[in-house]
């Protein structure tokens, strides 16, 4: 009985469907960051700073999500 419970726990995935949205949002923010940096005539410094903070936050959340939750 206990072996069946352990096998059921081991087979359940810790990956939530929302995790895929978090990874997609991180990619979209990274693309936007690169596009902001490539603008030639006049750069929007506020937008670059805001995107930098958002990208850093999402990258940290993705790191925690992948290495602390998925592989736990």
C-alpha positions, -999 to 999 in steps of 0.1 A, spaced: 0 0 0 27 25 9 47 16 -22 18 25 -44 15 59 -27 52 65 -32 49 56 -69 19 79 -73 38 108 -57 69 102 -79 48 101 -111 31 134 -105 46 164 -123 56 195 -105 53 216 -137 22 237 -137 7 251 -169 13 286 -156 51 279 -156 50 278 -194 34 313 -195 61 326 -172 88 313 -196 69 328 -226 66 362 -209 103 361 -201 112 355 -238 88 384 -248 104 408 -223 139 398 -235 129 405 -272 114 438 -261 146 447 -242 168 439 -273 145 460 -295 147 489 -271 185 488 -271 186 487 -310 167 520 -314 191 544 -331 180 580 -331 169 585 -295 167 558 -268 139 558 -242 160 555 -210 129 550 -187 116 521 -208 151 505 -209 154 508 -171 118 494 -165 124 465 -189 158 458 -173 141 455 -138 112 434 -152 136 411 -171 158 406 -140 128 398 -119 114 373 -144 148 356 -149 151 352 -111 116 338 -109 124 314 -137 156 303 -120 137 295 -88 109 278 -107 132 255 -127 160 247 -102 141 247 -69 106 235 -79 109 214 -111 140 195 -100 130 191 -63 
